[in-house]
Amino acid sequence: MKIVFVGTAHPYRGGIATYVERLAREFQKEGDEVQIETFTLQYPSFLFPGKTQYSDDAAPEDLCIRRSVNSCNPFNWLRVGRRLAKADADIVIMKFWTPFMGPCLGTIARLARRNGKTKVVAILDNVLPHERNLLDKLLAAYFVGSVDRFVAMSESVLHDVELFDRKKPKALCPHPLYDNFGPLMSREEALKHLNLSTDERYMLFFGFIRDYKGLDLLMRAYAHPWFAAHGVKLIVAGEFYNNRNRYEELEKELGLTGKIVWRSDFIPNDEVGYYFNAADIVVQPYKSATQSGVTQVAYHFEKPMLVTNVGGLAEIVPAGKVGYVTAVDAGDIAQSLIDFYEHDRATEFRPGLLEEKQKYAWSNLTKAVKAF
């Protein structure tokens, strides 16, 4: 089949770019012709909370990536949409994660479908964002109306689609495994690379730091005196997207200065594996969520997880089998983490991790897209 992606890819960085490029490779592996149309402008700089939107990595040589889409220029949307209609693709795939992209992607999708052949499939991270404003529903509705079919990665996102459309075909396909961050390695090798002591144990919070991800809850949980008494450290690996001062003040307030390992920059792809291989458990204390790519990195590296019972997280982390599902509560998080270390649950969870890991093949997602 001839497949065109419209969305984030190199030279942009982050989980969405990683996802699009990995899925494109899976289609190529199956013999499909794949083209990626990425952005010339993804976000205006004043709307982007991080340090940079761009990757330092070399462009992938095995993918055909064209920079063509300006998220803020309606004349560009018309040009790209008309060109895609002439390209006569079988499927245009759009990765949708924020209503901000609704006008751009929705306009391109409407024009691409006009040839009577091309079908537009949306793979949905979110329909409505975790941090909302008054325009979100209007922009999301415009995008939903432009799409032929939907693939959601959690039940909560499927529910959100139903708020806008009850007739179009929809499928549920959990987020596939991120298997492109390097191999499993020994804990000692990973810690040596990160310049961390092998005499201590480590919990990992990974990814962009935003309010809804609940790092403050984890810090309050980690302030329990048990962790300091038993040589357990918390690694926070990821770039601050807002309120850095708030976390620095909370660290002082809780008496955690010097106890948290801060690696508060964007973690490049070739460094990700070291953090997961070094960790005993991956902690996602989110206050709201749909699904998370961090979970799928943890599965690849066969690491137990703690997630909170929000959104679709509990759907893919079976409690008692691969980790913990807790309330959005610092006390509950602390007690579960203490239980993990006191009872050596890493050994207990390993068979479940190996079993669950098999469910998240990328071929499941290609089938879900093509099955329509």
ChimeraX attribute file (.defattr): number of C-alpha atoms within 10 A of each C-alpha:
attribute: neighborCount
match mode: 1-to-1
recipient: residues
	/A:1	14
	/A:2	16
	/A:3	20
	/A:4	23
	/A:5	24
	/A:6	25
	/A:7	22
	/A:8	27
	/A:9	28
	/A:10	24
	/A:11	19
	/A:12	21
	/A:13	19
	/A:14	19
	/A:15	18
	/A:16	18
	/A:17	19
	/A:18	20
	/A:19	19
	/A:20	21
	/A:21	22
	/A:22	19
	/A:23	18
	/A:24	23
	/A:25	16
	/A:26	18
	/A:27	20
	/A:28	17
	/A:29	11
	/A:30	11
	/A:31	11
	/A:32	14
	/A:33	15
	/A:34	21
	/A:35	19
	/A:36	24
	/A:37	20
	/A:38	23
	/A:39	21
	/A:40	14
	/A:41	16
	/A:42	18
	/A:43	16
	/A:44	10
	/A:45	12
	/A:46	7
	/A:47	8
	/A:48	12
	/A:49	14
	/A:50	16
	/A:51	12
	/A:52	11
	/A:53	15
	/A:54	12
	/A:55	17
	/A:56	10
	/A:57	13
	/A:58	8
	/A:59	13
	/A:60	12
	/A:61	7
	/A:62	10
	/A:63	17
	/A:64	14
	/A:65	21
	/A:66	15
	/A:67	16
	/A:68	17
	/A:69	24
	/A:70	19
	/A:71	21
	/A:72	16
	/A:73	12
	/A:74	14
	/A:75	9
	/A:76	16
	/A:77	23
	/A:78	18
	/A:79	14
	/A:80	22
	/A:81	23
	/A:82	19
	/A:83	14
	/A:84	23
	/A:85	21
	/A:86	15
	/A:87	14
	/A:88	20
	/A:89	22
	/A:90	16
	/A:91	21
	/A:92	27
	/A:93	23
	/A:94	24
	/A:95	22
	/A:96	23
	/A:97	18
	/A:98	18
	/A:99	24
	/A:100	18
	/A:101	19
	/A:102	25
	/A:103	22
	/A:104	23
	/A:105	26
	/A:106	23
	/A:107	18
	/A:108	29
	/A:109	32
	/A:110	20
	/A:111	21
	/A:112	28
	/A:113	25
	/A:114	16
	/A:115	15
	/A:116	9
	/A:117	13
	/A:118	24
	/A:119	23
	/A:120	25
	/A:121	24
	/A:122	27
	/A:123	21
	/A:124	21
	/A:125	23
	/A:126	24
	/A:127	28
	/A:128	20
	/A:129	18
	/A:130	15
	/A:131	10
	/A:132	11
	/A:133	10
	/A:134	7
	/A:135	10
	/A:136	17
	/A:137	17
	/A:138	13
	/A:139	20
	/A:140	25
	/A:141	20
	/A:142	18
	/A:143	25
	/A:144	21
	/A:145	15
	/A:146	22
	/A:147	21
	/A:148	19
	/A:149	19
	/A:150	24
	/A:151	23
	/A:152	26
	/A:153	23
	/A:154	26
	/A:155	19
	/A:156	20
	/A:157	22
	/A:158	20
	/A:159	14
	/A:160	14
	/A:161	22
	/A:162	13
	/A:163	11
	/A:164	17
	/A:165	14
	/A:166	10
	/A:167	8
	/A:168	13
	/A:169	12
	/A:170	21
	/A:171	19
	/A:172	17
	/A:173	20
	/A:174	23
	/A:175	23
	/A:176	25
	/A:177	23
	/A:178	23
	/A:179	17
	/A:180	15
	/A:181	18
	/A:182	15
	/A:183	12
	/A:184	14
	/A:185	14
	/A:186	11
	/A:187	16
	/A:188	15
	/A:189	14
	/A:190	21
	/A:191	18
	/A:192	13
	/A:193	12
	/A:194	14
	/A:195	9
	/A:196	14
	/A:197	11
	/A:198	14
	/A:199	8
	/A:200	10
	/A:201	17
	/A:202	23
	/A:203	23
	/A:204	21
	/A:205	26
	/A:206	24
	/A:207	23
	/A:208	21
	/A:209	22
	/A:210	17
	/A:211	17
	/A:212	14
	/A:213	20
	/A:214	20
	/A:215	21
	/A:216	18
	/A:217	19
	/A:218	22
	/A:219	20
	/A:220	19
	/A:221	22
	/A:222	26
	/A:223	19
	/A:224	16
	/A:225	9
	/A:226	13
	/A:227	19
	/A:228	13
	/A:229	8
	/A:230	13
	/A:231	12
	/A:232	20
	/A:233	19
	/A:234	20
	/A:235	21
	/A:236	22
	/A:237	21
	/A:238	18
	/A:239	21
	/A:240	20
	/A:241	14
	/A:242	14
	/A:243	11
	/A:244	13
	/A:245	10
	/A:246	10
	/A:247	16
	/A:248	12
	/A:249	11
	/A:250	15
	/A:251	19
	/A:252	11
	/A:253	12
	/A:254	14
	/A:255	10
	/A:256	16
	/A:257	13
	/A:258	10
	/A:259	17
	/A:260	17
	/A:261	16
	/A:262	14
	/A:263	14
	/A:264	17
	/A:265	15
	/A:266	20
	/A:267	18
	/A:268	15
	/A:269	16
	/A:270	11
	/A:271	15
	/A:272	18
	/A:273	23
	/A:274	23
	/A:275	23
	/A:276	29
	/A:277	22
	/A:278	26
	/A:279	24
	/A:280	21
	/A:281	25
	/A:282	25
	/A:283	27
	/A:284	25
	/A:285	28
	/A:286	25
	/A:287	20
	/A:288	20
	/A:289	23
	/A:290	25
	/A:291	25
	/A:292	21
	/A:293	18
	/A:294	20
	/A:295	25
	/A:296	21
	/A:297	21
	/A:298	24
	/A:299	27
	/A:300	25
	/A:301	24
	/A:302	24
	/A:303	24
	/A:304	27
	/A:305	28
	/A:306	24
	/A:307	25
	/A:308	25
	/A:309	20
	/A:310	20
	/A:311	18
	/A:312	20
	/A:313	24
	/A:314	19
	/A:315	17
	/A:316	20
	/A:317	24
	/A:318	17
	/A:319	16
	/A:320	12
	/A:321	18
	/A:322	27
	/A:323	27
	/A:324	23
	/A:325	24
	/A:326	21
	/A:327	16
	/A:328	19
	/A:329	16
	/A:330	20
	/A:331	16
	/A:332	15
	/A:333	26
	/A:334	22
	/A:335	14
	/A:336	17
	/A:337	21
	/A:338	19
	/A:339	13
	/A:340	21
	/A:341	16
	/A:342	10
	/A:343	10
	/A:344	11
	/A:345	19
	/A:346	19
	/A:347	11
	/A:348	16
	/A:349	20
	/A:350	17
	/A:351	14
	/A:352	18
	/A:353	24
	/A:354	16
	/A:355	12
	/A:356	17
	/A:357	20
	/A:358	12
	/A:359	14
	/A:360	19
	/A:361	16
	/A:362	21
	/A:363	15
	/A:364	14
	/A:365	23
	/A:366	16
	/A:367	12
	/A:368	17
	/A:369	21
	/A:370	11
	/A:371	8
	/A:372	14
